[in-house]
Amino acid sequence: MSVRAGGTAHHLAGALPVAQVHDALGGTPRMRVAERRIELCTTDLLVDREGRLAEPALTCEGGDYRATSRIDLSEYGPAAEIGAPSDH
């Protein structure tokens, strides 16, 4: 458990093969990761007490290179129920 923005969150971490995150990497990081033959990236996820993903992070590093992508989703409001569109 971690404390985040005044609440608690579960912290999940692990390694992912670059092949699984290839499409999530931008053009320059994708090129740098390939040049350095980085095979694994690490991921850190914070999940709030409601079970919602609050902050995903992805880090790929090797040698003197490190690329980190982090998105803060904690300011989004509660989940909304949206019905399927009707067939007209």
DOTORDREN-152729 format. One record per atom (N, C-alpha, C, O, CB): residue in three letters; x, y, z. Coordinates in steps of 0.02 Angstrom, whole numbers, plus 32768, in hexadecimal, padded with zeros to 4 digits. Glycine has a CB too. Example, Ala and Ser with C-alpha at 12.3 -4.5 7.8 and 13.67 -1.06 7.14 Angstrom:
<atoms>
ALA82947EE48186 ALA82677F1F8186 ALA82947F5B8186 ALA82C87F5A81A7 ALA82357F2081C4 SER82827F908162 SER82AC7FCB8165 SER82858002818A SER829E80398192 SER82C07FE2811E 
</atoms>
This chain:
<atoms>
MET802A7FC58000 MET800080008000 MET802C803E8000 MET805F80418022 MET7FD08000803D SER8018806F7FDA SER803980AF7FD7 SER800680E57FE8 SER7FCA80DB7FE1 SER805880BC7F90 VAL801E811D7FFF VAL7FF38156800B VAL7FFA81857FCF VAL803181967FBB VAL8005817B804F ARG7FC181987FB4 ARG7FC281C27F79 ARG7F8881F37F7B ARG7F4E81DE7F82 ARG7FBF81987F38 ALA7F9782337F76 ALA7F6482687F74 ALA7F3382617FAE ALA7EF682687FA5 ALA7F3E82667F32 GLY7F4D82527FE9 GLY7F23824D8025 GLY7EFE820B802C GLY7EDA8202805D GLY7EF382848025 GLY7F0681DE7FFD GLY7EE4819D8000 GLY7F1781657FFA GLY7F5381727FF5 GLY7EAF81977FC9 THR7EFF81287FFA THR7F2C80F07FF4 THR7F2780D37FAD THR7EF480DA7F8B THR7F1C80B98028 ALA7F5E80B47F99 ALA7F6080967F56 ALA7F8B80577F5A ALA7FBA80547F81 ALA7F7C80C87F21 HIS7F7A80277F32 HIS7FA37FEB7F2B HIS7FD97FF97EF7 HIS7FCA80167EC3 HIS7F787FAD7F18 HIS80167FE57F05 HIS804D7FEE7ED7 HIS805E7FAA7EB9 HIS806E7F7B7EDD HIS808C800D7EFA LEU805A7FA57E77 LEU806B7F687E53 LEU80A77F777E27 LEU80A97FAB7E07 LEU802F7F4E7E29 ALA80D77F4A7E25 ALA81137F557DFD ALA81287F147DDC ALA811B7EDE7DF5 ALA814D7F717E28 GLY81487F1B7DA2 GLY81607EE07D80 GLY81877EF37D42 GLY818F7F2E7D32 GLY81257EB27D6E ALA819E7EC07D1F ALA81C47ECB7CE1 ALA819B7EB27CA6 ALA81767E807CAB ALA82097EA67CE4 LEU81A27ED57C6F LEU817F7EC27C31 LEU81B17EBF7BF8 LEU81DC7EEB7BF2 LEU81467EF47C21 PRO81AB7E8D7BCD PRO81D67E8B7B92 PRO81C87EC77B65 PRO818E7EDA7B5E PRO81CC7E487B6B VAL81FB7EE37B48 VAL81F37F1D7B1C VAL81C07F0E7AE5 VAL819A7F3A7AD1 VAL82367F317AFE ALA81C07ED17ACC ALA81907EBF7A96 ALA81487ECC7AAC ALA811E7EDC7A81 ALA81997E757A83 GLN81387EC57AEC GLN80F47ED07B04 GLN80E27F1A7B0C GLN80A77F2B7B0C GLN80EA7EAC7B45 VAL81147F457B13 VAL81077F8C7B1C VAL811E7FB67AE0 VAL811B7FF37AE2 VAL81287FA57B5C HIS81357F957AAC HIS81517FB67A71 HIS81237FED7A57 HIS813A80257A4A HIS815E7F837A3B ASP80E37FDE7A4F ASP80B4800F7A33 ASP80A7804A7A62 ASP8094807F7A4A ASP80737FEC7A23 ALA80B280417AA2 ALA80A780777AD3 ALA80E180A87AD4 ALA80D980E07AED ALA809C805A7B18 LEU811A80957ABB LEU815480C17ABA LEU814E80F27A80 LEU813680DF7A4A LEU819680997AB4 GLY8162812F7A8B GLY816281617A55 GLY819A81527A24 GLY81C381257A31 GLY816981A87A71 GLY819D817679ED GLY81CF816B79B9 GLY8216816C79D1 GLY823C813D79C5 GLY81C6819D7983 THR822B81A279F3 THR827081A87A0A THR828081737A3F THR82B381527A39 THR827D81ED7A26 PRO8257816B7A74 PRO826781367AA4 PRO826A80F17A85 PRO829580C97A96 PRO823481367ADC ARG823D80E37A56 ARG823D80A17A34 ARG828080967A10 ARG829C80607A13 ARG8202809D7A02 MET829880CB79EF MET82D880C679CB MET831280BD79FC MET833E809479F1 MET82E3810579A0 ARG831280E37A32 ARG834980DE7A63 ARG834A809A7A86 ARG837F807E7A92 ARG834281167A98 VAL831080807A96 VAL830B803E7AB6 VAL832680097A87 VAL834A7FDC7A9D VAL82C1802E7AC9 ALA8316800E7A46 ALA832F7FDE7A15 ALA837A7FE47A0D ALA839D7FB17A0B ALA830C7FE879D1 GLU839480227A0A GLU83DC802C7A02 GLU8404800E7A3C GLU843A7FF37A32 GLU83EB807779FD ARG83E880147A77 ARG840B7FFB7AB3 ARG83FA7FB27AC4 ARG84117F977AF6 ARG83FB80277AEF ARG83D27F947A9A ARG83BE7F4E7AA2 ARG83A07F407AE7 ARG83AE7F0C7B06 ARG83F97F207A96 ILE83787F6F7AFE ILE83567F667B3E ILE831F7F337B34 ILE82F67F3A7B06 ILE83397FAB7B59 GLU831C7F017B5E GLU82EC7ECB7B56 GLU82B27ECD7B86 GLU827C7EB37B78 GLU830F7E897B5E LEU82BC7EEE7BC0 LEU82867EF27BF3 LEU827C7F3A7C08 LEU82AB7F617C0D LEU82977EC67C30 CYS823D7F4B7C14 CYS822B7F8B7C32 CYS82087F7B7C74 CYS81EB7F467C7B CYS81FE7FB67C02 THR820B7FA97CA2 THR81E87F9E7CE2 THR81A97FC87CE2 THR81A57FFD7CC3 THR82157FB07D1E THR81787FAF7D06 THR81397FD37D0C THR81287FDB7D56 THR81337FAD7D7E THR81017FAF7CE6 ASP810E80147D67 ASP80F580227DAA ASP80AE803B7DA2 ASP80A1806A7D7C ASP812280577DD1 LEU8080801D7DC6 LEU803A80307DC2 LEU802080407E07 LEU802C801A7E36 LEU800F7FF87DA1 LEU7FFD80777E0E LEU7FDA80877E4D LEU7F90807F7E3F LEU7F75809D7E10 LEU7FEB80D07E66 VAL7F6F80567E68 VAL7F2880497E61 VAL7F0680637EA0 VAL7F19804F7ED8 VAL7F197FFC7E56 ASP7ED4808F7E98 ASP7EB480AC7ED4 ASP7E86807A7EF6 ASP7E7B80437EDD ASP7E8D80EB7EC0 ARG7E6B808E7F2F ARG7E42805F7F57 ARG7E01804C7F34 ARG7DE1801C7F48 ARG7E32807E7F9A GLU7DEE80707EFF GLU7DB3805F7ED7 GLU7DC4802E7EA0 GLU7D9780177E7C GLU7D95809E7EB9 GLY7E05801C7E9A GLY7E1A7FED7E66 GLY7E29800F7E23 GLY7E307FED7DF0 GLY7DE57FBA7E5C ARG7E2E80517E24 ARG7E3B80767DE6 ARG7E8680837DE0 ARG7EA880907E12 ARG7E1480B97DE4 LEU7E9F807F7DA3 LEU7EE5808E7D96 LEU7EEF80D97DA0 LEU7ED181017D7C LEU7EFA80787D4E ALA7F1B80EC7DD0 ALA7F2681327DE0 ALA7F65814D7DC0 ALA7F6881887DAF ALA7F29813B7E2B GLU7F9881237DB8 GLU7FD6813B7D9B GLU7FFF81027D7C GLU802080DD7DA1 GLU800081607DCF PRO7FFC80FB7D3B PRO802880CA7D1B PRO806B80EA7D08 PRO806D81247CF3 PRO800580AC7CDC ALA80A180C57D10 ALA80E380DD7CFC ALA810880A47CD9 ALA8102806A7CEC ALA810B80F77D3A LEU812F80B67CA7 LEU815780857C81 LEU819D80A27C7B LEU81A680DB7C66 LEU813780777C3A THR81D0807A7C8D THR8215808F7C88 THR823D805C7C61 THR823B80207C70 THR8234809A7CCE CYS826080747C2E CYS828D804A7C06 CYS82D280697C0E CYS82DC80A47BFF CYS827780457BBA GLU830280417C25 GLU8346805C7C2E GLU837B80297C1E GLU83727FEC7C25 GLU834E80757C74 GLY83B480437C09 GLY83EE801A7BFA GLY842980477BED GLY842480787BC8 GLY83E07FED7BBD GLY846380377C0A GLY849E80607C03 GLY849180A57C20 GLY847D80AB7C59 GLY84B380657BB9 ASP849C80D87BF8 ASP8492811D7C0E ASP844E81397BF9 ASP844381757BFF ASP84CA81497BF4 TYR8421810F7BE2 TYR83E181257BC9 TYR83A981107BF8 TYR83A880D77C11 TYR83D5810A7B82 ARG837A813D7C03 ARG833F812E7C2C ARG830481567C11 ARG830781937C0C ARG834C813D7C78 ALA82CF81337C00 ALA829181537BEA ALA825A813F7C1A ALA824F81047C27 ALA827F813F7BA0 THR823781717C35 THR820081637C63 THR81C281877C4B THR81C481C27C39 THR821281797CAB SER818B81647C4A SER814A81807C39 SER811C81767C74 SER8113813D7C8C SER812D815F7BF8 ARG80FF81AC7C8D ARG80D381A87CC8 ARG809681D37CBA ARG809C820B7CA1 ARG80F881C07D09 ILE805C81B97CCA ILE801D81DD7CC0 ILE7FF881DF7D02 ILE7FED81AB7D22 ILE7FF281BD7C88 ASP7FE3821A7D17 ASP7FBD82217D55 ASP7F7382237D43 ASP7F5B82527D23 ASP7FD182627D7C LEU7F4F81F07D57 LEU7F0781EB7D49 LEU7EDC81F97D86 LEU7E9F81F27D84 LEU7EF681A67D2E SER7EFC820E7DBD SER7ED882157DFD SER7EA6824D7DFE SER7E79824D7E29 SER7F09821F7E33 GLU7EAB827E7DD3 GLU7E7D82B67DD4 GLU7E3C82AA7DAE GLU7E1082D57DAE GLU7E9F82F37DB9 TYR7E3782717D8E TYR7DF982617D6B TYR7DC482507D9E TYR7DD282357DD3 TYR7E0482277D3A GLY7D8782607D8E GLY7D4F82557DBD GLY7D3A820C7DC0 GLY7D5B81E07DA2 GLY7D14827F7DAA PRO7D0481FF7DE3 PRO7CEB81BB7DE9 PRO7CD5819E7DA6 PRO7CC581C37D77 PRO7CB181B87E1B ALA7CD5815D7DA2 ALA7CBF813C7D64 ALA7C76814E7D55 ALA7C4D81537D83 ALA7CC780EF7D6A ALA7C6781567D16 ALA7C2381667D01 ALA7C06812B7CDD ALA7C2881097CB7 ALA7C2281A67CD5 GLU7BC6811F7CE7 GLU7BA380EA7CC4 GLU7B8881087C83 GLU7B6081367C84 GLU7B6880CD7CF0 ILE7B9F80ED7C4B ILE7B8881067C0A ILE7B6880CB7BE5 ILE7B8880977BDA ILE7BC481257BE1 GLY7B2B80D57BD3 GLY7B07809F7BB0 GLY7B1C80987B67 GLY7B3780C77B49 GLY7ABC80AC7BB3 ALA7B10805F7B4C ALA7B2080527B05 ALA7AF180797ADA ALA7AB780837AEC ALA7B1D80067AF4 PRO7B0880917AA0 PRO7ADB80B57A73 PRO7AA580877A58 PRO7AB0804B7A51 PRO7B0280D47A39 SER7A6B80A37A4A SER7A34807B7A30 SER7A3E807079E5 SER7A5D809979C4 SER79F0809C7A3D ASP7A25803979CC ASP7A28802B7984 ASP79EC804D7963 ASP79B3803C7971 ASP7A287FDF7977 HIS79FA807C7937 HIS79C3809F7914 HIS79C3808B78CC HIS799980A378A6 HIS79CA80EB791A 
</atoms>
